[in-house]
Each structure stands twice: as C-alpha cells, then as structure tokens.
C-alpha cells in the first residue's frame, strides 16, 4: 500500500510540474501569435532559415513546432500547406527539422525537472536539426544544378 501511495504521489507531483511548464508556454504562444512577435522573429531569423533551405513562409510552422511541439506544429503546417505557400521540398525540410528539434522549451524543461542536462539536450538537438536540414537542402541544390547543367549540354559525359 505504501508503494502505491508513493507512486501516486510521485505521478501527481510530476503532473503538476508538467502543467507548470506546459500551460504557460501555450498561453504565451497564443498571445504572441496575435501580436507582431512572430513576424519580427521571422525577419531576424530569415538569413538562418535560408541557410537550411527554408523560406520566411515556413517561420510560423517552424516556430510553432520548435516551441510547442510536433502535434501543434503539424496543425499549422497543414494550414500553411492548404494555403499553398510552401513547396513540397520545403515541407520535407521543415518536417526533417521538426522531427529532430521540436518542443525544445517544453522537452528541455521536462528533462531538467527529472534531472537531465538541459543545455546538452538543447545543443545536440539544434546541432542535429540544423546540420541534417542544411545537408539535405544543399544536396538538393547540388542535384538541381547538376541536372540543369547536364540539360544544357555542359555535362561533359560521352
């Protein structure tokens, strides 16, 4: 019986910690969504986003996924896709980035709450997301330039 009470108490304490982390994040995000905050962040981050093959139109789904997670970000991605603002390659780059690096604040704080090193976790996730997305983007760009070069007859192959 003591083990059950200890387990239930631990679960309730963890649930409280999670609520303390998640609820304010969602509230702040919803406030920022209707203020010019994301537009300004998009402007500042545009050169970085272009470095990984993403346009400014990808900023809202990217920031949503990074800060609130894949499920919430997916809803925004679907909305943006239906509005036909993102090409398929950019959607794949966005999905790759978010698969590696989503809900960074929430996940980091949750792992810190249970004893993890938040800076290591955040650093590794960002490094992998930026690295993999930039590599795929550059691979596609190189393939496109090779393809167009070969179509112009400059491929040099016989």
ChimeraX commands (.cxc) that place a marker at each C-alpha (Angstrom):
marker #1 position 0.00,0.00,0.00 radius 0.5
marker #1 position 2.89,2.37,0.76 radius 0.5
marker #1 position 4.35,1.73,-2.70 radius 0.5
marker #1 position 1.04,2.59,-4.32 radius 0.5
marker #1 position 0.72,5.84,-2.37 radius 0.5
marker #1 position 4.32,6.75,-3.16 radius 0.5
marker #1 position 3.75,6.04,-6.86 radius 0.5
marker #1 position 0.51,8.04,-6.98 radius 0.5
marker #1 position 2.14,10.93,-5.10 radius 0.5
marker #1 position 5.11,10.91,-7.48 radius 0.5
marker #1 position 2.82,10.82,-10.50 radius 0.5
marker #1 position 0.76,13.74,-9.18 radius 0.5
marker #1 position 3.92,15.75,-8.46 radius 0.5
marker #1 position 5.25,15.08,-11.96 radius 0.5
marker #1 position 1.86,16.01,-13.47 radius 0.5
marker #1 position 1.95,19.29,-11.54 radius 0.5
marker #1 position 5.48,20.02,-12.80 radius 0.5
marker #1 position 4.39,19.30,-16.37 radius 0.5
marker #1 position 1.34,21.55,-16.03 radius 0.5
marker #1 position 3.52,24.35,-14.62 radius 0.5
marker #1 position 5.77,24.06,-17.70 radius 0.5
marker #1 position 3.23,23.44,-20.48 radius 0.5
marker #1 position 0.28,25.70,-19.62 radius 0.5
marker #1 position 2.26,28.98,-19.52 radius 0.5
marker #1 position 4.04,28.05,-22.79 radius 0.5
marker #1 position 0.76,27.55,-24.62 radius 0.5
marker #1 position -0.73,30.75,-23.21 radius 0.5
marker #1 position 2.33,32.84,-24.14 radius 0.5
marker #1 position 2.46,31.28,-27.60 radius 0.5
marker #1 position -1.19,32.08,-28.25 radius 0.5
marker #1 position -0.61,35.70,-27.16 radius 0.5
marker #1 position 2.47,36.01,-29.40 radius 0.5
marker #1 position 0.59,34.51,-32.32 radius 0.5
marker #1 position -1.73,37.53,-32.50 radius 0.5
marker #1 position 0.98,40.11,-31.87 radius 0.5
marker #1 position 3.74,41.06,-34.35 radius 0.5
marker #1 position 6.26,38.98,-32.38 radius 0.5
marker #1 position 6.50,36.10,-34.88 radius 0.5
marker #1 position 6.81,38.46,-37.85 radius 0.5
marker #1 position 9.72,40.21,-36.16 radius 0.5
marker #1 position 11.38,36.93,-35.20 radius 0.5
marker #1 position 10.86,35.73,-38.78 radius 0.5
marker #1 position 12.62,38.81,-40.11 radius 0.5
marker #1 position 15.56,38.34,-37.75 radius 0.5
marker #1 position 15.82,34.59,-38.41 radius 0.5
marker #1 position 15.29,34.76,-42.18 radius 0.5
marker #1 position 19.02,34.53,-43.06 radius 0.5
marker #1 position 19.39,31.50,-40.76 radius 0.5
marker #1 position 16.30,29.87,-42.23 radius 0.5
marker #1 position 17.58,30.41,-45.77 radius 0.5
marker #1 position 20.81,28.69,-44.70 radius 0.5
marker #1 position 18.86,25.49,-44.11 radius 0.5
marker #1 position 16.68,25.90,-47.20 radius 0.5
marker #1 position 13.56,27.36,-45.57 radius 0.5
marker #1 position 11.72,30.50,-46.68 radius 0.5
marker #1 position 10.12,33.09,-44.46 radius 0.5
marker #1 position 6.71,31.47,-45.09 radius 0.5
marker #1 position 7.97,28.50,-43.06 radius 0.5
marker #1 position 8.62,30.63,-39.98 radius 0.5
marker #1 position 5.23,30.24,-38.29 radius 0.5
marker #1 position 5.09,26.44,-38.56 radius 0.5
marker #1 position 8.80,26.21,-37.69 radius 0.5
marker #1 position 8.50,28.34,-34.55 radius 0.5
marker #1 position 5.27,26.60,-33.56 radius 0.5
marker #1 position 6.88,23.19,-33.85 radius 0.5
marker #1 position 10.11,24.27,-32.14 radius 0.5
marker #1 position 8.38,25.84,-29.17 radius 0.5
marker #1 position 5.16,23.83,-28.78 radius 0.5
marker #1 position 5.80,20.53,-30.44 radius 0.5
marker #1 position 5.09,18.39,-33.44 radius 0.5
marker #1 position 1.33,17.95,-32.96 radius 0.5
marker #1 position 0.61,21.67,-32.61 radius 0.5
marker #1 position 3.15,22.49,-35.33 radius 0.5
marker #1 position 1.55,19.93,-37.66 radius 0.5
marker #1 position -1.76,21.78,-37.45 radius 0.5
marker #1 position -0.06,24.99,-38.55 radius 0.5
marker #1 position 1.88,23.13,-41.28 radius 0.5
marker #1 position -1.36,21.69,-42.64 radius 0.5
marker #1 position -2.95,25.15,-42.63 radius 0.5
marker #1 position 0.02,26.71,-44.44 radius 0.5
marker #1 position 0.09,23.84,-46.96 radius 0.5
marker #1 position -3.59,24.26,-47.72 radius 0.5
marker #1 position -2.91,27.90,-48.43 radius 0.5
marker #1 position -0.24,26.63,-50.89 radius 0.5
marker #1 position 2.56,28.77,-49.53 radius 0.5
marker #1 position 5.22,26.07,-49.18 radius 0.5
marker #1 position 6.59,23.83,-51.95 radius 0.5
marker #1 position 6.89,20.08,-51.24 radius 0.5
marker #1 position 10.69,20.17,-50.81 radius 0.5
marker #1 position 10.41,22.92,-48.23 radius 0.5
marker #1 position 7.73,20.95,-46.39 radius 0.5
marker #1 position 10.08,17.98,-46.21 radius 0.5
marker #1 position 12.92,20.18,-44.91 radius 0.5
marker #1 position 10.56,21.64,-42.31 radius 0.5
marker #1 position 9.43,18.16,-41.26 radius 0.5
marker #1 position 13.05,16.96,-41.01 radius 0.5
marker #1 position 14.00,19.93,-38.82 radius 0.5
marker #1 position 10.98,19.47,-36.56 radius 0.5
marker #1 position 11.40,15.70,-36.31 radius 0.5
marker #1 position 14.79,16.34,-34.75 radius 0.5
marker #1 position 14.11,19.54,-32.86 radius 0.5
marker #1 position 10.55,20.09,-31.65 radius 0.5
marker #1 position 9.11,21.34,-28.36 radius 0.5
marker #1 position 12.58,22.45,-27.28 radius 0.5
marker #1 position 11.49,24.55,-24.32 radius 0.5
marker #1 position 8.93,22.07,-23.06 radius 0.5
marker #1 position 11.11,18.97,-23.54 radius 0.5
marker #1 position 14.20,20.64,-22.12 radius 0.5
marker #1 position 12.37,21.86,-19.02 radius 0.5
marker #1 position 10.75,18.46,-18.53 radius 0.5
marker #1 position 14.11,16.67,-18.71 radius 0.5
marker #1 position 15.68,19.25,-16.39 radius 0.5
marker #1 position 12.79,18.65,-13.96 radius 0.5
marker #1 position 13.71,14.95,-13.84 radius 0.5
marker #1 position 17.46,15.59,-13.58 radius 0.5
marker #1 position 18.73,15.91,-17.17 radius 0.5
marker #1 position 21.21,18.43,-18.55 radius 0.5
marker #1 position 19.08,20.89,-20.48 radius 0.5
marker #1 position 21.93,22.67,-22.27 radius 0.5
marker #1 position 23.37,19.42,-23.62 radius 0.5
marker #1 position 19.98,18.23,-24.77 radius 0.5
marker #1 position 19.13,21.54,-26.44 radius 0.5
marker #1 position 22.55,21.87,-28.07 radius 0.5
marker #1 position 22.59,18.38,-29.53 radius 0.5
marker #1 position 19.04,18.68,-30.88 radius 0.5
marker #1 position 19.70,22.07,-32.51 radius 0.5
marker #1 position 23.02,20.89,-33.96 radius 0.5
marker #1 position 21.41,17.78,-35.48 radius 0.5
marker #1 position 18.37,19.64,-36.81 radius 0.5
marker #1 position 20.36,22.42,-38.45 radius 0.5
marker #1 position 23.04,20.05,-39.74 radius 0.5
marker #1 position 20.73,17.46,-41.27 radius 0.5
marker #1 position 18.34,20.02,-42.77 radius 0.5
marker #1 position 21.19,22.09,-44.26 radius 0.5
marker #1 position 22.84,18.95,-45.71 radius 0.5
marker #1 position 19.62,17.80,-47.38 radius 0.5
marker #1 position 18.95,21.30,-48.71 radius 0.5
marker #1 position 22.47,21.55,-50.15 radius 0.5
marker #1 position 22.24,18.05,-51.62 radius 0.5
marker #1 position 19.05,19.03,-53.44 radius 0.5
marker #1 position 20.58,22.31,-54.62 radius 0.5
marker #1 position 23.64,20.47,-55.96 radius 0.5
marker #1 position 21.45,17.92,-57.71 radius 0.5
marker #1 position 19.36,20.66,-59.30 radius 0.5
marker #1 position 22.46,22.49,-60.55 radius 0.5
marker #1 position 23.94,19.22,-61.90 radius 0.5
marker #1 position 20.65,18.42,-63.57 radius 0.5
marker #1 position 20.31,21.83,-65.20 radius 0.5
marker #1 position 23.98,21.77,-66.20 radius 0.5
marker #1 position 23.53,18.38,-67.88 radius 0.5
marker #1 position 20.35,19.53,-69.65 radius 0.5
marker #1 position 22.22,22.49,-71.14 radius 0.5
marker #1 position 24.70,20.08,-72.69 radius 0.5
marker #1 position 27.54,21.03,-70.40 radius 0.5
marker #1 position 27.67,17.71,-68.60 radius 0.5
marker #1 position 30.80,16.59,-70.46 radius 0.5
marker #1 position 29.72,12.97,-70.50 radius 0.5
marker #1 position 30.03,10.93,-73.66 radius 0.5
marker link #1:1,2 radius 0.2
marker link #1:2,3 radius 0.2
marker link #1:3,4 radius 0.2
marker link #1:4,5 radius 0.2
marker link #1:5,6 radius 0.2
marker link #1:6,7 radius 0.2
marker link #1:7,8 radius 0.2
marker link #1:8,9 radius 0.2
marker link #1:9,10 radius 0.2
marker link #1:10,11 radius 0.2
marker link #1:11,12 radius 0.2
marker link #1:12,13 radius 0.2
marker link #1:13,14 radius 0.2
marker link #1:14,15 radius 0.2
marker link #1:15,16 radius 0.2
marker link #1:16,17 radius 0.2
marker link #1:17,18 radius 0.2
marker link #1:18,19 radius 0.2
marker link #1:19,20 radius 0.2
marker link #1:20,21 radius 0.2
marker link #1:21,22 radius 0.2
marker link #1:22,23 radius 0.2
marker link #1:23,24 radius 0.2
marker link #1:24,25 radius 0.2
marker link #1:25,26 radius 0.2
marker link #1:26,27 radius 0.2
marker link #1:27,28 radius 0.2
marker link #1:28,29 radius 0.2
marker link #1:29,30 radius 0.2
marker link #1:30,31 radius 0.2
marker link #1:31,32 radius 0.2
marker link #1:32,33 radius 0.2
marker link #1:33,34 radius 0.2
marker link #1:34,35 radius 0.2
marker link #1:35,36 radius 0.2
marker link #1:36,37 radius 0.2
marker link #1:37,38 radius 0.2
marker link #1:38,39 radius 0.2
marker link #1:39,40 radius 0.2
marker link #1:40,41 radius 0.2
marker link #1:41,42 radius 0.2
marker link #1:42,43 radius 0.2
marker link #1:43,44 radius 0.2
marker link #1:44,45 radius 0.2
marker link #1:45,46 radius 0.2
marker link #1:46,47 radius 0.2
marker link #1:47,48 radius 0.2
marker link #1:48,49 radius 0.2
marker link #1:49,50 radius 0.2
marker link #1:50,51 radius 0.2
marker link #1:51,52 radius 0.2
marker link #1:52,53 radius 0.2
marker link #1:53,54 radius 0.2
marker link #1:54,55 radius 0.2
marker link #1:55,56 radius 0.2
marker link #1:56,57 radius 0.2
marker link #1:57,58 radius 0.2
marker link #1:58,59 radius 0.2
marker link #1:59,60 radius 0.2
marker link #1:60,61 radius 0.2
marker link #1:61,62 radius 0.2
marker link #1:62,63 radius 0.2
marker link #1:63,64 radius 0.2
marker link #1:64,65 radius 0.2
marker link #1:65,66 radius 0.2
marker link #1:66,67 radius 0.2
marker link #1:67,68 radius 0.2
marker link #1:68,69 radius 0.2
marker link #1:69,70 radius 0.2
marker link #1:70,71 radius 0.2
marker link #1:71,72 radius 0.2
marker link #1:72,73 radius 0.2
marker link #1:73,74 radius 0.2
marker link #1:74,75 radius 0.2
marker link #1:75,76 radius 0.2
marker link #1:76,77 radius 0.2
marker link #1:77,78 radius 0.2
marker link #1:78,79 radius 0.2
marker link #1:79,80 radius 0.2
marker link #1:80,81 radius 0.2
marker link #1:81,82 radius 0.2
marker link #1:82,83 radius 0.2
marker link #1:83,84 radius 0.2
marker link #1:84,85 radius 0.2
marker link #1:85,86 radius 0.2
marker link #1:86,87 radius 0.2
marker link #1:87,88 radius 0.2
marker link #1:88,89 radius 0.2
marker link #1:89,90 radius 0.2
marker link #1:90,91 radius 0.2
marker link #1:91,92 radius 0.2
marker link #1:92,93 radius 0.2
marker link #1:93,94 radius 0.2
marker link #1:94,95 radius 0.2
marker link #1:95,96 radius 0.2
marker link #1:96,97 radius 0.2
marker link #1:97,98 radius 0.2
marker link #1:98,99 radius 0.2
marker link #1:99,100 radius 0.2
marker link #1:100,101 radius 0.2
marker link #1:101,102 radius 0.2
marker link #1:102,103 radius 0.2
marker link #1:103,104 radius 0.2
marker link #1:104,105 radius 0.2
marker link #1:105,106 radius 0.2
marker link #1:106,107 radius 0.2
marker link #1:107,108 radius 0.2
marker link #1:108,109 radius 0.2
marker link #1:109,110 radius 0.2
marker link #1:110,111 radius 0.2
marker link #1:111,112 radius 0.2
marker link #1:112,113 radius 0.2
marker link #1:113,114 radius 0.2
marker link #1:114,115 radius 0.2
marker link #1:115,116 radius 0.2
marker link #1:116,117 radius 0.2
marker link #1:117,118 radius 0.2
marker link #1:118,119 radius 0.2
marker link #1:119,120 radius 0.2
marker link #1:120,121 radius 0.2
marker link #1:121,122 radius 0.2
marker link #1:122,123 radius 0.2
marker link #1:123,124 radius 0.2
marker link #1:124,125 radius 0.2
marker link #1:125,126 radius 0.2
marker link #1:126,127 radius 0.2
marker link #1:127,128 radius 0.2
marker link #1:128,129 radius 0.2
marker link #1:129,130 radius 0.2
marker link #1:130,131 radius 0.2
marker link #1:131,132 radius 0.2
marker link #1:132,133 radius 0.2
marker link #1:133,134 radius 0.2
marker link #1:134,135 radius 0.2
marker link #1:135,136 radius 0.2
marker link #1:136,137 radius 0.2
marker link #1:137,138 radius 0.2
marker link #1:138,139 radius 0.2
marker link #1:139,140 radius 0.2
marker link #1:140,141 radius 0.2
marker link #1:141,142 radius 0.2
marker link #1:142,143 radius 0.2
marker link #1:143,144 radius 0.2
marker link #1:144,145 radius 0.2
marker link #1:145,146 radius 0.2
marker link #1:146,147 radius 0.2
marker link #1:147,148 radius 0.2
marker link #1:148,149 radius 0.2
marker link #1:149,150 radius 0.2
marker link #1:150,151 radius 0.2
marker link #1:151,152 radius 0.2
marker link #1:152,153 radius 0.2
marker link #1:153,154 radius 0.2
marker link #1:154,155 radius 0.2
marker link #1:155,156 radius 0.2
marker link #1:156,157 radius 0.2
marker link #1:157,158 radius 0.2
view
